[in-house]
Amino acid sequence: MVFDYMDYFVSMSVGLTGFSSDAIAPQLDTIDIKSAYLAAFDENLPNGMAEQILERYKTLFVAGGSKPGSEEQIVGQMLGGSGTSAAQILAMRQLIFLWYAGAWPTVQSDGNSSTGGQTFSTVLSADSYTQGLVWRVMQSHPMGSTTYNYGYWASNPPPLSAYLENPV
């Protein structure tokens, strides 16, 4: 199996978000939000850190036999500190935020170690806002954007798995 940079980004994102690869990178992908998120991940991290994280993920993935379904375990190892710096763990947490909220978070220290600082976020685009995974988890849609037909609220909602694209 031949993987490229995007394949490892998608695979790691599956492990970080809990969503299937079909939800993260659907076969028919007219919006291609994964490319925007990979670019933001790369651009917002210093000194090639995104590439370092993906290389570490690739190393663990290949060492584990490149088995689909092992993404969460590998990400768990990385977030547990196995060869991962505190800055890289923070970057992975920022990527989780990006996938769910469609915005890149920045934490500014307020000098109080008990609060950890204040988080500010910047929405990448209108597409990133509407494609945030949080809407699927809430079984909802973003304000001002929906693919539902008028009157959809009169029917019972489909099961959560229909929103998550990840069988329950």
C-alpha positions in Angstrom: 0.0 0.0 0.0 1.5 3.4 -1.1 0.8 6.3 1.2 1.5 10.0 0.7 1.6 13.0 3.1 -2.2 13.5 2.7 -2.9 9.8 3.4 -1.1 10.0 6.7 -2.8 13.3 7.6 -6.2 11.7 7.0 -5.2 8.6 8.9 -4.0 10.6 11.9 -7.1 12.7 11.7 -9.3 9.6 11.9 -7.4 8.7 15.1 -7.7 12.2 16.6 -11.4 12.8 15.8 -13.0 9.3 16.1 -14.6 9.8 12.7 -14.2 7.3 9.8 -11.9 8.1 6.9 -15.1 8.3 4.7 -16.2 11.2 6.9 -12.8 12.9 7.0 -11.9 12.3 3.3 -15.0 11.2 1.4 -14.6 9.6 -2.1 -16.7 12.4 -3.7 -15.2 15.5 -2.1 -16.1 18.7 -3.8 -15.2 20.9 -0.8 -11.8 19.2 -0.1 -11.7 20.6 3.5 -8.9 18.1 4.3 -6.5 20.0 2.1 -7.4 23.3 3.7 -6.9 21.8 7.2 -3.5 20.2 6.2 -2.4 23.6 4.9 -3.5 25.3 8.1 -1.8 22.6 10.3 1.4 23.1 8.4 1.3 26.9 8.2 0.4 27.5 11.9 3.2 25.4 13.3 6.8 26.5 13.5 9.9 24.8 12.1 8.3 22.0 10.1 6.5 20.6 13.2 3.5 19.4 11.2 5.9 17.3 9.1 7.6 16.0 12.2 4.3 14.9 13.7 3.2 13.2 10.5 6.6 11.4 10.2 6.2 10.2 13.8 2.7 9.0 13.0 3.9 7.3 9.8 6.7 5.5 11.7 4.3 4.2 14.3 1.7 3.3 11.7 4.1 1.3 9.6 5.7 -0.4 12.7 2.2 -1.5 13.6 1.6 -3.2 10.2 -0.3 -0.3 8.6 -3.6 -1.8 9.7 -6.8 0.2 9.2 -8.5 0.5 12.6 -5.2 1.1 14.5 -5.4 4.9 14.1 -6.8 5.7 17.6 -4.2 3.4 19.3 -1.3 5.1 17.5 -2.7 8.6 18.2 -3.1 7.5 21.9 0.6 6.5 22.0 1.6 9.9 20.6 -0.7 11.9 22.9 0.5 9.8 25.8 4.0 11.3 25.3 5.6 8.3 23.6 8.4 10.2 21.7 6.1 13.3 21.4 7.1 16.7 22.8 4.6 18.9 24.7 4.6 21.3 21.8 3.6 18.5 19.4 0.9 17.3 21.7 -0.5 20.8 21.8 -0.4 20.9 18.0 -2.3 17.7 17.8 -4.9 19.1 20.2 -5.1 22.2 18.0 -5.8 19.9 15.0 -8.6 18.3 16.9 -10.1 21.7 17.5 -9.7 22.6 13.8 -11.6 19.5 12.7 -14.4 20.0 15.1 -14.8 23.8 14.9 -13.3 24.7 11.5 -11.0 27.2 13.3 -7.4 27.3 14.3 -7.0 27.9 18.1 -4.3 30.0 19.8 -3.8 30.0 23.5 -2.5 33.2 25.0 -1.2 32.9 28.5 -2.7 35.2 31.1 0.1 34.6 33.6 -2.1 32.5 35.8 -1.0 28.9 35.7 -4.3 27.6 37.1 -6.3 28.9 34.1 -3.8 28.1 31.4 -4.6 31.2 29.5 -7.3 32.3 27.1 -8.1 30.6 23.8 -8.8 32.6 20.6 -9.7 31.0 17.3 -9.7 32.1 13.7 -12.2 30.5 11.3 -10.4 29.5 8.2 -13.3 30.0 5.8 -17.0 29.7 5.3 -16.4 26.1 4.2 -14.4 25.3 7.3 -17.2 26.7 9.5 -19.9 24.6 7.7 -17.8 21.5 7.5 -16.9 21.4 11.3 -17.5 18.0 12.8 -19.3 19.6 15.7 -22.4 19.9 13.6 -22.5 16.2 12.9 -22.0 15.4 16.6 -24.9 17.7 17.5 -27.0 16.2 14.7 -27.5 19.8 13.5 -26.4 22.2 10.9 -24.6 25.5 11.0 -26.6 28.7 11.1 -27.3 29.9 7.6 -26.4 26.7 5.9 -28.3 23.5 5.5 -28.8 20.7 3.0 -32.2 19.8 4.6 -35.5 20.4 2.8 -38.0 22.8 4.3 -40.0 21.1 7.0 -37.4 18.5 7.9 -38.0 19.2 11.6 -41.4 17.6 11.4 -39.8 14.2 11.1 -37.8 12.2 13.6 -34.1 12.7 13.1 -32.1 9.8 11.6 -29.8 7.9 13.9 -26.5 9.4 15.1 -24.6 7.1 12.8 -26.1 8.8 9.8 -24.5 12.1 10.9 -21.2 10.6 11.9 -20.9 8.4 8.8 -19.4 5.9 11.2 -21.6 2.9 12.0 -22.7 2.6 15.6 
